[in-house]
């Protein structure tokens, strides 16, 4: 049985243990390097899991954090910006760079309990993959290439099997929404989904709009999340 939190850390570059740093950017960094050496491959998966496997220009300063900490920190900052905007009546602010990432305090709802950690991590991974598949451009050949890169990326067999299964199965928004059991977790799910794609196609925008609605996120809160993710993505 694999540890979803460890897998999330690997995908986002946080290493194999609590507080571990990954100088190569984790699986995403290793797979990205392979793709950079083979532009044809990069183009082949750009329509699907490029956001998840190649990264979207997220600041190198985020690599020192675990994957769940990064998503929780972004969600926490977006939530604070949203609340500040609600109080002031102004539009939600966005940070300027990854240095603006503020990790939530230990007692924050954005820090999962030990009991909920694995469940939430799996939900976040599934949400990222679903978002990356939103434009529907991953065919069988492209999946095969992605599988090969996953196996070369240093993952354990059970982790590869999990990702392969999620790549193959249809997107299940009901499952993702059910996995977000609190408002804070809903914010994290939407932030993670944004991190996996560029959000520059009609299909991706439609998917995100539908997801935000299903998660019952207010429009201004969605704006705050989007601005926060943009602030660290270099988009």
Helices and strands as residue ranges (DSSP letters): H 4-12, H 26-37, H 39-45, H 50-53, G 60-64, H 67-88, G 98-100, H 114-132, H 140-152, H 157-168, H 173-179, H 183-195, H 202-214, H 219-233
